[in-house]
Amino acid sequence: MKISAIQNKYEEILHSEEEDDMRSLLLGKLMTNMEIFYHIPIFCDEGWEKKNQTVLALFRKISSTRNLYKSVLPLGKGRTLLNVFLHTI
């Protein structure tokens, strides 16, 4: 699984017509595939991170995008996690 293929899949998901919750699930699946293929460690491993900077950067980018989608998922009655959070500040 080449980084370019993962980047292309990420862009495909990002620009798809899918609902945000489905995009989040698809991005999660992509991250899981990366974890398996690149043996991404659960805990910080400086040696692995130095050897795999490109992989880690893309993994974090996908994670950030996924978290953004999760923050606007609907909670019902027109509420989302994001606007519930903003109203509690």
Residue pairs with C-beta under 8 A, 6 or more apart in sequence:
1 33
1 34
1 37
1 38
3 54
3 55
3 58
6 30
6 33
6 34
6 58
7 58
9 30
10 27
10 30
10 58
10 61
10 62
10 65
13 23
13 26
13 27
13 30
14 23
14 65
16 23
16 26
18 26
20 69
20 72
20 73
21 69
21 73
23 69
24 66
24 69
24 70
24 73
27 62
27 65
27 66
27 69
28 66
30 62
31 59
31 62
31 63
31 66
34 40
34 55
34 58
34 59
34 62
38 52
38 55
39 48
40 48
40 52
40 55
40 56
40 59
41 48
49 56
70 81
71 80
71 81
71 82
71 85
72 80
72 81
72 82
73 80
73 81
74 80
75 81
75 84
